[in-house]
Amino acid sequence: MGMKLTNPYEFKNEFVSIRFQNGLPPEVGINGVRAEDVIDVLISKLELYQQGTLACKENEEALASLLVARDALVRRRQRRQLQGVYNTLAPHADRTEDLHEEFSATGA
């Protein structure tokens, strides 16, 4: 049912061509889209459906899932920025708050 991405930086078929960012923007500039950009296109399309005669529960569910996916990627980018590894190939820690000594899980 799904389409496989054989080139990590480009997807093409009969109807669509998507070029993903290839390299770090500070080093190569912006030369493609991020996953969030593609998700935003799908969100816009489903929102249009929901404003017309194609509105339905399934579109609503798909839209909600895409919003969750986009928000997760935005949080990932924010966490990478906070940890100083944004626009690098370095991994980020799963929990930003663990980086701060004064953090307490109990709030104390």
MMTF fields as JSON, N, C-alpha, C and O atoms, coordinates in Angstrom:
{
  "mmtfVersion": "1.0.0",
  "mmtfProducer": "UNKNOWN",
  "numBonds": 431,
  "numAtoms": 432,
  "numGroups": 108,
  "numChains": 1,
  "numModels": 1,
  "chainsPerModel": [1],
  "groupsPerChain": [108],
  "chainIdList": ["A"],
  "bondAtomList": [4, 2, 8, 6, 12, 10, 16, 14, 20, 18, 24, 22, 28, 26, 32, 30, 36, 34, 40, 38, 44, 42, 48, 46, 52, 50, 56, 54, 60, 58, 64, 62, 68, 66, 72, 70, 76, 74, 80, 78, 84, 82, 88, 86, 92, 90, 96, 94, 100, 98, 104, 102, 108, 106, 112, 110, 116, 114, 120, 118, 124, 122, 128, 126, 132, 130, 136, 134, 140, 138, 144, 142, 148, 146, 152, 150, 156, 154, 160, 158, 164, 162, 168, 166, 172, 170, 176, 174, 180, 178, 184, 182, 188, 186, 192, 190, 196, 194, 200, 198, 204, 202, 208, 206, 212, 210, 216, 214, 220, 218, 224, 222, 228, 226, 232, 230, 236, 234, 240, 238, 244, 242, 248, 246, 252, 250, 256, 254, 260, 258, 264, 262, 268, 266, 272, 270, 276, 274, 280, 278, 284, 282, 288, 286, 292, 290, 296, 294, 300, 298, 304, 302, 308, 306, 312, 310, 316, 314, 320, 318, 324, 322, 328, 326, 332, 330, 336, 334, 340, 338, 344, 342, 348, 346, 352, 350, 356, 354, 360, 358, 364, 362, 368, 366, 372, 370, 376, 374, 380, 378, 384, 382, 388, 386, 392, 390, 396, 394, 400, 398, 404, 402, 408, 406, 412, 410, 416, 414, 420, 418, 424, 422, 428, 426],
  "bondOrderList": [1, 1, 1, 1, 1, 1, 1, 1, 1, 1, 1, 1, 1, 1, 1, 1, 1, 1, 1, 1, 1, 1, 1, 1, 1, 1, 1, 1, 1, 1, 1, 1, 1, 1, 1, 1, 1, 1, 1, 1, 1, 1, 1, 1, 1, 1, 1, 1, 1, 1, 1, 1, 1, 1, 1, 1, 1, 1, 1, 1, 1, 1, 1, 1, 1, 1, 1, 1, 1, 1, 1, 1, 1, 1, 1, 1, 1, 1, 1, 1, 1, 1, 1, 1, 1, 1, 1, 1, 1, 1, 1, 1, 1, 1, 1, 1, 1, 1, 1, 1, 1, 1, 1, 1, 1, 1, 1],
  "groupList": [{"groupName": "MET", "atomNameList": ["N", "CA", "C", "O"], "elementList": ["N", "C", "C", "O"], "formalChargeList": [0, 0, 0, 0], "bondAtomList": [1, 0, 2, 1, 3, 2], "bondOrderList": [1, 1, 2], "singleLetterCode": "M", "chemCompType": "L-PEPTIDE LINKING"}, {"groupName": "GLY", "atomNameList": ["N", "CA", "C", "O"], "elementList": ["N", "C", "C", "O"], "formalChargeList": [0, 0, 0, 0], "bondAtomList": [1, 0, 2, 1, 3, 2], "bondOrderList": [1, 1, 2], "singleLetterCode": "G", "chemCompType": "PEPTIDE LINKING"}, {"groupName": "LYS", "atomNameList": ["N", "CA", "C", "O"], "elementList": ["N", "C", "C", "O"], "formalChargeList": [0, 0, 0, 0], "bondAtomList": [1, 0, 2, 1, 3, 2], "bondOrderList": [1, 1, 2], "singleLetterCode": "K", "chemCompType": "L-PEPTIDE LINKING"}, {"groupName": "LEU", "atomNameList": ["N", "CA", "C", "O"], "elementList": ["N", "C", "C", "O"], "formalChargeList": [0, 0, 0, 0], "bondAtomList": [1, 0, 2, 1, 3, 2], "bondOrderList": [1, 1, 2], "singleLetterCode": "L", "chemCompType": "L-PEPTIDE LINKING"}, {"groupName": "THR", "atomNameList": ["N", "CA", "C", "O"], "elementList": ["N", "C", "C", "O"], "formalChargeList": [0, 0, 0, 0], "bondAtomList": [1, 0, 2, 1, 3, 2], "bondOrderList": [1, 1, 2], "singleLetterCode": "T", "chemCompType": "L-PEPTIDE LINKING"}, {"groupName": "ASN", "atomNameList": ["N", "CA", "C", "O"], "elementList": ["N", "C", "C", "O"], "formalChargeList": [0, 0, 0, 0], "bondAtomList": [1, 0, 2, 1, 3, 2], "bondOrderList": [1, 1, 2], "singleLetterCode": "N", "chemCompType": "L-PEPTIDE LINKING"}, {"groupName": "PRO", "atomNameList": ["N", "CA", "C", "O"], "elementList": ["N", "C", "C", "O"], "formalChargeList": [0, 0, 0, 0], "bondAtomList": [1, 0, 2, 1, 3, 2], "bondOrderList": [1, 1, 2], "singleLetterCode": "P", "chemCompType": "L-PEPTIDE LINKING"}, {"groupName": "TYR", "atomNameList": ["N", "CA", "C", "O"], "elementList": ["N", "C", "C", "O"], "formalChargeList": [0, 0, 0, 0], "bondAtomList": [1, 0, 2, 1, 3, 2], "bondOrderList": [1, 1, 2], "singleLetterCode": "Y", "chemCompType": "L-PEPTIDE LINKING"}, {"groupName": "GLU", "atomNameList": ["N", "CA", "C", "O"], "elementList": ["N", "C", "C", "O"], "formalChargeList": [0, 0, 0, 0], "bondAtomList": [1, 0, 2, 1, 3, 2], "bondOrderList": [1, 1, 2], "singleLetterCode": "E", "chemCompType": "L-PEPTIDE LINKING"}, {"groupName": "PHE", "atomNameList": ["N", "CA", "C", "O"], "elementList": ["N", "C", "C", "O"], "formalChargeList": [0, 0, 0, 0], "bondAtomList": [1, 0, 2, 1, 3, 2], "bondOrderList": [1, 1, 2], "singleLetterCode": "F", "chemCompType": "L-PEPTIDE LINKING"}, {"groupName": "VAL", "atomNameList": ["N", "CA", "C", "O"], "elementList": ["N", "C", "C", "O"], "formalChargeList": [0, 0, 0, 0], "bondAtomList": [1, 0, 2, 1, 3, 2], "bondOrderList": [1, 1, 2], "singleLetterCode": "V", "chemCompType": "L-PEPTIDE LINKING"}, {"groupName": "SER", "atomNameList": ["N", "CA", "C", "O"], "elementList": ["N", "C", "C", "O"], "formalChargeList": [0, 0, 0, 0], "bondAtomList": [1, 0, 2, 1, 3, 2], "bondOrderList": [1, 1, 2], "singleLetterCode": "S", "chemCompType": "L-PEPTIDE LINKING"}, {"groupName": "ILE", "atomNameList": ["N", "CA", "C", "O"], "elementList": ["N", "C", "C", "O"], "formalChargeList": [0, 0, 0, 0], "bondAtomList": [1, 0, 2, 1, 3, 2], "bondOrderList": [1, 1, 2], "singleLetterCode": "I", "chemCompType": "L-PEPTIDE LINKING"}, {"groupName": "ARG", "atomNameList": ["N", "CA", "C", "O"], "elementList": ["N", "C", "C", "O"], "formalChargeList": [0, 0, 0, 0], "bondAtomList": [1, 0, 2, 1, 3, 2], "bondOrderList": [1, 1, 2], "singleLetterCode": "R", "chemCompType": "L-PEPTIDE LINKING"}, {"groupName": "GLN", "atomNameList": ["N", "CA", "C", "O"], "elementList": ["N", "C", "C", "O"], "formalChargeList": [0, 0, 0, 0], "bondAtomList": [1, 0, 2, 1, 3, 2], "bondOrderList": [1, 1, 2], "singleLetterCode": "Q", "chemCompType": "L-PEPTIDE LINKING"}, {"groupName": "ALA", "atomNameList": ["N", "CA", "C", "O"], "elementList": ["N", "C", "C", "O"], "formalChargeList": [0, 0, 0, 0], "bondAtomList": [1, 0, 2, 1, 3, 2], "bondOrderList": [1, 1, 2], "singleLetterCode": "A", "chemCompType": "L-PEPTIDE LINKING"}, {"groupName": "ASP", "atomNameList": ["N", "CA", "C", "O"], "elementList": ["N", "C", "C", "O"], "formalChargeList": [0, 0, 0, 0], "bondAtomList": [1, 0, 2, 1, 3, 2], "bondOrderList": [1, 1, 2], "singleLetterCode": "D", "chemCompType": "L-PEPTIDE LINKING"}, {"groupName": "CYS", "atomNameList": ["N", "CA", "C", "O"], "elementList": ["N", "C", "C", "O"], "formalChargeList": [0, 0, 0, 0], "bondAtomList": [1, 0, 2, 1, 3, 2], "bondOrderList": [1, 1, 2], "singleLetterCode": "C", "chemCompType": "L-PEPTIDE LINKING"}, {"groupName": "HIS", "atomNameList": ["N", "CA", "C", "O"], "elementList": ["N", "C", "C", "O"], "formalChargeList": [0, 0, 0, 0], "bondAtomList": [1, 0, 2, 1, 3, 2], "bondOrderList": [1, 1, 2], "singleLetterCode": "H", "chemCompType": "L-PEPTIDE LINKING"}],
  "groupTypeList": [0, 1, 0, 2, 3, 4, 5, 6, 7, 8, 9, 2, 5, 8, 9, 10, 11, 12, 13, 9, 14, 5, 1, 3, 6, 6, 8, 10, 1, 12, 5, 1, 10, 13, 15, 8, 16, 10, 12, 16, 10, 3, 12, 11, 2, 3, 8, 3, 7, 14, 14, 1, 4, 3, 15, 17, 2, 8, 5, 8, 8, 15, 3, 15, 11, 3, 3, 10, 15, 13, 16, 15, 3, 10, 13, 13, 13, 14, 13, 13, 14, 3, 14, 1, 10, 7, 5, 4, 3, 15, 6, 18, 15, 16, 13, 4, 8, 16, 3, 18, 8, 8, 9, 11, 15, 4, 1, 15],
  "groupIdList": [1, 2, 3, 4, 5, 6, 7, 8, 9, 10, 11, 12, 13, 14, 15, 16, 17, 18, 19, 20, 21, 22, 23, 24, 25, 26, 27, 28, 29, 30, 31, 32, 33, 34, 35, 36, 37, 38, 39, 40, 41, 42, 43, 44, 45, 46, 47, 48, 49, 50, 51, 52, 53, 54, 55, 56, 57, 58, 59, 60, 61, 62, 63, 64, 65, 66, 67, 68, 69, 70, 71, 72, 73, 74, 75, 76, 77, 78, 79, 80, 81, 82, 83, 84, 85, 86, 87, 88, 89, 90, 91, 92, 93, 94, 95, 96, 97, 98, 99, 100, 101, 102, 103, 104, 105, 106, 107, 108],
  "secStructList": [7, 7, 7, 7, 7, 1, 5, 6, 6, 3, 3, 3, 7, 1, 1, 7, 3, 3, 3, 5, 7, 7, 1, 7, 2, 2, 2, 2, 7, 7, 7, 1, 5, 7, 2, 2, 2, 2, 2, 2, 2, 2, 2, 2, 2, 2, 2, 2, 2, 2, 6, 1, 6, 6, 7, 7, 2, 2, 2, 2, 2, 2, 2, 2, 2, 2, 2, 2, 2, 2, 2, 2, 2, 2, 2, 2, 2, 2, 2, 2, 2, 2, 6, 6, 7, 6, 6, 1, 1, 7, 7, 7, 7, 1, 7, 4, 4, 4, 4, 1, 6, 6, 7, 7, 6, 6, 7, 7],
  "xCoordList": [0.818, 0.0, 0.862, 0.494, 1.997, 2.845, 3.862, 4.063, 4.494, 5.553, 6.883, 7.025, 7.853, 9.171, 10.079, 10.105, 10.818, 11.795, 13.121, 13.754, 13.546, 14.793, 15.994, 17.115, 15.778, 16.812, 16.432, 15.331, 17.298, 16.905, 16.672, 16.145, 17.047, 16.925, 15.93, 15.689, 15.35, 14.434, 13.404, 13.717, 12.168, 11.111, 10.433, 10.058, 10.28, 9.575, 8.694, 9.064, 7.529, 6.709, 6.01, 6.392, 5.025, 4.345, 3.711, 3.574, 3.326, 2.547, 3.232, 2.8, 4.284, 4.883, 6.406, 6.961, 7.054, 8.506, 8.814, 8.433, 9.499, 9.853, 11.363, 11.946, 11.987, 13.425, 13.612, 13.243, 14.194, 14.464, 15.814, 16.69, 15.97, 17.236, 18.363, 18.256, 19.433, 20.588, 21.797, 22.38, 22.169, 23.282, 22.799, 21.614, 23.723, 23.394, 23.25, 24.153, 22.133, 21.928, 23.083, 23.389, 23.745, 24.862, 26.019, 26.802, 26.118, 27.22, 26.857, 27.677, 25.623, 25.239, 24.082, 23.689, 23.537, 22.36, 21.104, 21.167, 19.991, 18.724, 18.51, 18.4, 18.452, 18.316, 17.158, 17.038, 16.31, 15.171, 14.248, 14.472, 13.21, 12.208, 12.537, 13.331, 11.911, 11.987, 10.722, 9.757, 10.735, 9.55, 8.346, 7.222, 8.582, 7.495, 6.81, 5.598, 7.584, 7.013, 6.04, 4.973, 6.41, 5.545, 4.277, 3.178, 4.433, 3.269, 2.345, 1.125, 2.906, 2.089, 1.239, 0.101, 1.776, 1.004, -0.199, -1.313, 0.028, -1.061, -2.1, -3.299, -1.654, -2.582, -3.457, -4.673, -2.853, -3.617, -4.651, -5.784, -4.26, -5.188, -6.378, -7.525, -6.101, -7.191, -8.079, -9.286, -7.496, -8.314, -9.267, -10.409, -8.807, -9.697, -10.825, -11.983, -10.481, -11.526, -12.56, -13.764, -12.087, -12.982, -13.875, -14.86, -13.554, -14.381, -15.46, -16.294, -15.446, -16.387, -17.168, -17.353, -17.619, -18.479, -17.719, -18.339, -16.394, -15.597, -15.275, -14.53, -15.826, -15.587, -16.1, -17.202, -15.276, -15.689, -14.823, -13.809, -15.243, -14.538, -13.118, -12.179, -12.964, -11.64, -10.653, -9.496, -11.115, -10.249, -9.874, -8.733, -10.835, -10.592, -9.527, -8.638, -9.619, -8.632, -7.251, -6.247, -7.206, -5.927, -5.317, -4.111, -6.136, -5.672, -5.098, -4.04, -5.799, -5.315, -3.968, -3.073, -3.827, -2.561, -1.42, -0.299, -1.703, -0.675, -0.251, 0.925, -1.205, -0.872, 0.021, 0.952, -0.258, 0.588, 1.99, 2.98, 2.078, 3.382, 4.168, 5.355, 3.515, 4.204, 4.677, 5.802, 3.815, 4.189, 5.38, 6.243, 5.435, 6.573, 7.865, 8.899, 7.813, 9.009, 9.419, 10.608, 8.44, 8.742, 9.408, 10.389, 8.871, 9.491, 10.91, 11.799, 11.126, 12.468, 13.422, 14.528, 12.982, 13.825, 14.11, 15.243, 13.096, 13.281, 14.252, 15.101, 14.129, 15.028, 16.467, 17.403, 16.632, 17.975, 18.549, 19.741, 17.703, 18.166, 18.591, 19.654, 17.765, 18.078, 19.374, 20.123, 19.634, 20.816, 22.048, 23.119, 21.894, 23.032, 23.501, 24.642, 22.635, 23.032, 22.207, 22.307, 21.393, 20.608, 21.557, 22.568, 21.234, 22.068, 23.431, 24.415, 23.476, 24.667, 24.194, 22.992, 25.123, 24.773, 24.837, 24.644, 25.103, 25.172, 23.77, 22.813, 23.638, 22.332, 21.958, 22.815, 20.672, 20.213, 19.738, 19.389, 19.728, 19.234, 17.714, 17.082, 17.132, 15.68, 14.964, 13.843, 15.612, 14.948, 15.805, 16.859, 15.347, 16.085, 16.224, 17.28, 15.163, 15.206, 16.278, 16.728, 16.694, 17.737, 19.095, 20.024, 19.22, 20.485, 20.703, 21.821, 19.635, 19.72, 19.85, 19.037, 20.865, 21.124, 19.984, 19.706, 19.311, 18.27, 16.954, 15.997, 16.893, 15.656, 15.328, 16.201, 14.052, 13.576, 12.284, 11.372, 12.196, 10.982, 9.789, 8.646, 10.036, 8.937, 8.552, 7.548, 9.33, 9.039, 9.576, 9.357, 10.279, 10.795, 12.074, 12.65],
  "yCoordList": [-1.196, 0.0, 1.261, 2.258, 1.23, 2.408, 2.442, 1.46, 3.585, 3.751, 3.718, 4.303, 3.04, 2.951, 4.05, 4.35, 4.637, 5.659, 4.955, 4.49, 4.872, 4.168, 5.104, 4.657, 6.387, 7.408, 8.246, 8.798, 8.363, 9.078, 10.572, 11.232, 11.118, 12.553, 12.944, 14.131, 11.959, 12.299, 11.199, 10.011, 11.618, 10.667, 11.162, 12.33, 10.27, 10.601, 9.434, 8.269, 9.778, 8.798, 9.536, 10.656, 8.937, 9.522, 10.88, 11.724, 11.088, 12.271, 13.269, 14.417, 12.853, 13.74, 13.609, 12.547, 14.712, 14.718, 15.509, 16.673, 14.874, 15.523, 15.44, 14.36, 16.576, 16.604, 16.976, 18.067, 16.045, 16.272, 16.958, 16.86, 17.646, 18.294, 17.268, 16.178, 17.626, 16.746, 17.484, 18.331, 17.165, 17.829, 18.829, 19.154, 19.306, 20.259, 21.661, 22.12, 22.355, 23.688, 24.672, 25.432, 24.694, 25.636, 25.332, 26.219, 24.084, 23.685, 23.746, 24.144, 23.35, 23.248, 24.168, 24.214, 24.893, 25.706, 24.846, 23.636, 25.476, 24.739, 24.288, 25.108, 22.97, 22.427, 21.443, 20.735, 21.403, 20.497, 20.741, 21.634, 19.933, 20.072, 19.168, 18.233, 19.468, 18.605, 17.738, 18.027, 16.703, 15.841, 16.663, 16.417, 17.645, 18.493, 19.242, 19.454, 19.643, 20.363, 19.481, 19.936, 18.227, 17.288, 17.028, 16.983, 16.859, 16.656, 17.869, 17.708, 19.081, 20.297, 20.321, 20.79, 19.822, 19.754, 18.829, 19.161, 17.676, 16.721, 17.284, 17.089, 17.977, 18.613, 19.615, 19.636, 20.438, 21.431, 20.772, 21.242, 19.687, 18.982, 18.422, 18.575, 17.773, 17.196, 18.276, 18.08, 19.405, 20.509, 21.013, 21.365, 21.049, 21.435, 20.424, 20.801, 19.135, 18.105, 18.324, 18.233, 18.609, 18.74, 19.981, 20.079, 20.914, 22.11, 21.912, 22.792, 20.768, 20.56, 19.271, 18.738, 18.785, 17.6, 16.314, 15.278, 16.361, 15.164, 15.021, 14.121, 15.894, 15.815, 14.478, 14.041, 13.839, 12.568, 12.251, 12.904, 11.247, 10.818, 10.347, 10.647, 9.616, 9.097, 10.232, 10.174, 11.266, 12.421, 13.092, 13.511, 13.188, 13.787, 12.997, 13.582, 11.667, 10.817, 10.968, 11.077, 10.975, 11.131, 12.495, 12.601, 13.527, 14.871, 14.934, 15.522, 14.33, 14.312, 13.596, 14.048, 12.491, 11.74, 12.536, 12.521, 13.226, 14.05, 15.205, 15.566, 15.78, 16.855, 16.337, 17.023, 15.138, 14.521, 14.291, 14.577, 13.777, 13.519, 14.816, 14.872, 15.85, 17.132, 17.702, 18.189, 17.638, 18.155, 17.404, 18.008, 16.093, 15.304, 15.76, 15.873, 16.021, 16.471, 17.884, 18.197, 18.73, 20.081, 19.991, 20.686, 19.129, 18.943, 18.407, 18.81, 17.508, 16.972, 18.1, 18.2, 18.95, 20.065, 21.017, 21.468, 21.319, 22.203, 21.598, 22.302, 20.307, 19.638, 19.683, 19.927, 19.451, 19.512, 20.926, 21.094, 21.938, 23.32, 23.584, 24.156, 23.171, 23.363, 22.67, 23.175, 21.528, 20.744, 21.114, 20.536, 22.071, 22.537, 21.585, 21.678, 20.67, 19.732, 19.908, 19.098, 20.969, 21.243, 21.57, 22.245, 21.1, 21.272, 20.613, 21.064, 19.532, 18.685, 17.248, 16.983, 16.332, 14.911, 14.245, 13.033, 15.011, 14.461, 14.095, 14.813, 12.986, 12.624, 13.566, 14.23, 13.612, 14.4, 13.458, 12.308, 13.958, 13.173, 13.138, 14.078, 12.054, 11.906, 12.894, 13.311, 13.27, 14.146, 15.374, 15.288, 16.504, 17.754, 18.106, 18.572, 17.886, 18.312, 17.577, 18.082, 16.396, 15.66, 16.344, 16.002, 17.294, 17.991, 19.052, 19.531, 19.414, 20.466, 19.855, 19.018, 20.268, 19.693, 19.93, 19.081, 21.086, 21.419, 20.698, 20.858, 19.922, 19.222, 18.159, 17.417, 18.099, 17.071, 16.504, 17.256, 15.204, 14.561, 14.838, 14.776, 15.142, 15.411, 16.875, 17.246, 17.71, 19.138, 19.846, 21.046, 19.12, 19.725, 20.478, 21.05],
  "zCoordList": [0.0, 0.0, 0.0, -0.62, 0.682, 0.747, -0.376, -1.091, -0.513, -1.498, -0.772, 0.301, -1.349, -0.719, -1.243, -2.437, -0.323, -0.664, -0.901, 0.047, -2.153, -2.465, -2.42, -2.173, -2.653, -2.535, -1.316, -1.289, -0.306, 0.911, 0.707, 1.602, -0.438, -0.662, -1.74, -1.963, -2.41, -3.485, -3.672, -3.592, -3.923, -4.246, -5.509, -5.611, -6.463, -7.704, -8.097, -7.958, -8.587, -9.281, -10.417, -10.756, -10.985, -12.141, -11.827, -12.713, -10.566, -10.221, -9.298, -9.204, -8.622, -7.621, -7.618, -7.9, -7.294, -7.128, -5.86, -5.736, -4.93, -3.667, -3.499, -3.583, -3.263, -2.992, -1.521, -1.087, -0.768, 0.646, 0.821, -0.038, 1.938, 2.257, 2.191, 2.752, 1.505, 1.368, 1.926, 1.249, 3.148, 3.81, 4.842, 4.907, 5.637, 6.694, 6.102, 5.404, 6.364, 5.785, 5.994, 5.075, 7.173, 7.307, 6.348, 6.008, 5.923, 5.042, 3.559, 2.732, 3.223, 1.805, 1.423, 0.257, 2.383, 2.122, 2.145, 2.361, 1.924, 1.879, 0.444, -0.468, 0.254, -1.097, -1.218, -2.217, -0.196, -0.228, 0.946, 1.762, 1.014, 2.071, 3.254, 3.143, 4.385, 5.565, 5.583, 4.876, 6.376, 6.507, 6.957, 6.518, 7.839, 8.331, 7.192, 7.225, 6.185, 5.045, 4.271, 3.857, 4.078, 3.357, 4.167, 3.613, 5.472, 6.337, 6.266, 6.237, 6.238, 6.147, 4.879, 4.908, 3.771, 2.526, 2.715, 2.311, 3.326, 3.553, 4.511, 4.312, 5.543, 6.484, 5.739, 5.928, 4.902, 4.134, 3.231, 3.129, 2.581, 1.681, 2.452, 2.032, 3.582, 4.373, 4.988, 5.123, 5.358, 5.871, 4.798, 5.097, 3.551, 2.448, 2.28, 2.099, 2.341, 2.273, 3.371, 3.131, 4.559, 5.71, 5.621, 6.353, 4.75, 4.57, 3.509, 3.3, 2.844, 1.747, 1.875, 2.969, 0.741, 0.712, 1.016, 1.257, 1.009, 1.311, 2.8, 3.188, 3.623, 5.065, 5.604, 5.273, 6.442, 7.029, 8.249, 8.5, 8.989, 10.195, 9.872, 10.609, 8.778, 8.414, 8.125, 8.542, 7.407, 7.162, 8.477, 8.668, 9.368, 10.686, 11.448, 12.066, 11.401, 12.082, 11.448, 12.152, 10.116, 9.419, 9.73, 9.956, 9.743, 10.053, 11.469, 11.691, 12.417, 13.806, 13.904, 14.618, 13.192, 13.222, 12.596, 13.102, 11.503, 10.866, 11.769, 11.811, 12.488, 13.429, 14.551, 14.971, 15.035, 16.067, 15.514, 16.188, 14.291, 13.671, 13.496, 13.817, 12.992, 12.798, 14.134, 14.244, 15.143, 16.462, 17.041, 17.678, 16.825, 17.319, 16.648, 17.307, 15.346, 14.634, 15.049, 15.105, 15.338, 15.831, 17.203, 17.467, 18.078, 19.409, 19.273, 20.023, 18.33, 18.088, 17.7, 18.232, 16.768, 16.336, 17.504, 17.671, 18.302, 19.454, 20.463, 21.011, 20.708, 21.647, 21.124, 21.886, 19.847, 19.254, 19.37, 19.625, 19.183, 19.335, 20.778, 21.018, 21.735, 23.155, 23.554, 24.391, 22.959, 23.323, 22.495, 22.678, 21.592, 20.811, 19.727, 19.274, 19.302, 18.249, 16.967, 16.045, 16.913, 15.715, 14.561, 14.755, 13.385, 12.188, 12.325, 11.739, 13.112, 13.181, 13.021, 13.024, 12.882, 12.804, 14.169, 14.27, 15.219, 16.574, 17.057, 16.771, 17.786, 18.339, 19.477, 20.061, 19.779, 20.925, 22.018, 21.755, 23.249, 24.38, 24.321, 23.839, 24.812, 24.779, 25.685, 25.393, 26.79, 27.755, 28.018, 28.649, 27.534, 27.714, 29.184, 29.611, 29.97, 31.374, 32.173, 33.202, 31.721, 32.428, 32.308, 33.04, 31.407, 31.23, 32.302, 32.493, 32.996, 34.003, 35.388, 35.78, 36.127, 37.447, 38.417, 39.265, 38.304, 39.269, 38.996, 39.753, 37.948, 37.62, 38.655, 39.106, 39.023, 39.941, 39.387, 39.044, 39.298, 38.79, 39.689, 39.236, 40.947, 41.881, 41.89, 42.498, 41.229, 41.219, 42.445, 42.611, 43.314, 44.555, 44.299, 45.224]
}
